[in-house]
């Protein structure tokens, strides 16, 4: 059986690397087509959905919050959401990957059955208290789902706006093909 550390972090780190790969393609698309970068960075799929840059900030937030939610003795990793262009979003993803790679297995392992409890405060709404009976359930049913929702939405926005992306770009599965 995989450890909690193995279950929680490597899939998210891989997803962030894949996100960097499709953001790199988006930057190339901007350079080769001459479009205004804001055509991509401010795009959304629906009027009630937040824009592309918010999706990147939120996938980063989902990833970087996981360790300290599982182990409250770990200090939260704070990065303000100020990036508005693709190169700075890539740099923020790289910083977050470095942080997650620095989390030691012993920081998370042994906490599989610990309760996970935290509060979120959506803008303009009352706080919401969230609770999971175990850290494993938190990772499997919330943390990963939330992370992948924002990765997928960011990918879909770029594809919708004409960036040449396919399933292999999302999965980066080409590196496994022989």
N, C-alpha and C positions, 0 to 999 in steps of 0.2 A: 504494500500500500504506500502511496506517496505521502510524504510528510506535509504538514500544513504549509510550510515554507514553499515546497515544490508545487503544491496545489495553488497557492495564492499568487506568487510573484512571477515565475517564468512565463506563464501565458500572457500576462499583462505586459511584461517587458517585450516579448515577441510582438504583441499587438502594437506597441508604441514604435518599434523598429519598422513594422510594416506601414504604420502611419507616416513615418518619416519618408519612406520610399514613395508613397503616393503623393505626399506633399512636394517632394522633389520633382515628380512628374508634373505637378501643377505649376511649379515655378518655371519649369522648362516650357510648358504650354503658354504661360504669360510671355516669356521671352520670344518664343517663335511666332506667336500670333500677334503680338503687340497689343493685346487687350489691356484695359485698365485693370490692375490687380484687384481693385475693389469689386469688380464683377464677380470674382470668386469669394473674396473674404467677407463680403457682406451678404452673400446669397443665402437663401433658406429654401426649404422644400414647400413650406406652407406659411401663410401669413401669421399663424399662431406659434410657429416654431422659431427658435432663436437662430441667428446667423451662423455661418461656418466657423468664424473665430470662436464663438461661444462653445460650439461643439468640441473644438480642440481643447479649450480651457477646461471644460467639464470632464473630458476623458482623462486629462492630466489630474484633475482634482480627485476623480474616482480612484485612480491608480495610487497617488501619493498619500491618500487618506487611509488606505487599507492597513499598513503596518501599525500605525498608532491606534486605530480602532480595535485591532486584534490585541495589541499590547499597549495599554494606556501609559505604561512607563516610558515608552518611546516618545520623544518630543515630536510634535507635528512638523511636517516639512512645509514651510510657507513660501509660496511664490505668488506674487500679485498677478492679477489677470490684466496686464497692460499691453501685451503684444497684439499687434493688428496686421502684421504682414507675415508672409509665409516664412521667410528666413528666420525671423525672431520666434515664430511658433516652433520651427524645427529646433532651434537652440534651446527652447524651454523643454521640449520633449527630451532632448539629450541630457539636460540637467536632471530631469526626473528619472530617467533610466539610470544615471549614475547614482542617484540617491537610493533607488530600489536595489541596485546591485550591491550597495553597501549594507543592506539589511542582512544580518547573519541568520542562519537557520535557527540558532538557539534563541533569537529574539522572538520567533513565532512558534516554533515547535514546542509541544507540551501545553499549548493553549487551545487545543482542538475543541475541548468541551467547555471552554469559558464562554460566558454570556457576552454578547456585544450589544452595547447600548450607546446611542448618541442622539443628538438633537440637530435638526437642520432648520434653517430660517429662510424659507423662500422669500424673495423680495415682495413686500406688500402683503404678506400673509403671516398668520400666526405660526409659531414654532411647531414643529412636528417631531415627536419622540419616536425613535425607531429602536426596536429590540429584536434580537435573535437569540434563541436558546443556546446556540453554540457558534463558535467561530467558523467551523466548517460550513454550517448552514448559511451563515452570513456571506462567506466567500462564494459558495456555490449558487445561492439563490438571489443575492443582491449585488455584491461588489462586482462580480464578473459581468452579470447581466447589465448593470448600469454602465460599466466601462464599455462593453461591446455595443451597446445602444448608440453611444456617442461616436465611437469609431465608425460604425456603419453609417450613421447619419452624415458624418463629415465626408466619407467616401462617396455616398450617394449624391451629395450636393455637388462635388467636383465632377462626377460622371454626368450628372444632369446638365451641368454648365459646359460640357464639351471636352473635358480633359479625357484623353485616351487612356482609360483604365479598364481592366477586366478582372475576372475572379482571381487570376494568378497574382495580380498586383495587391489585392486585398489579403490573400493568404501568403504571398511571397513563396508559393509552392514551387516555383521554377527551380529554386535551389535544391529541391529534393528529386528533381527529374534527372534521369540518367540518359 
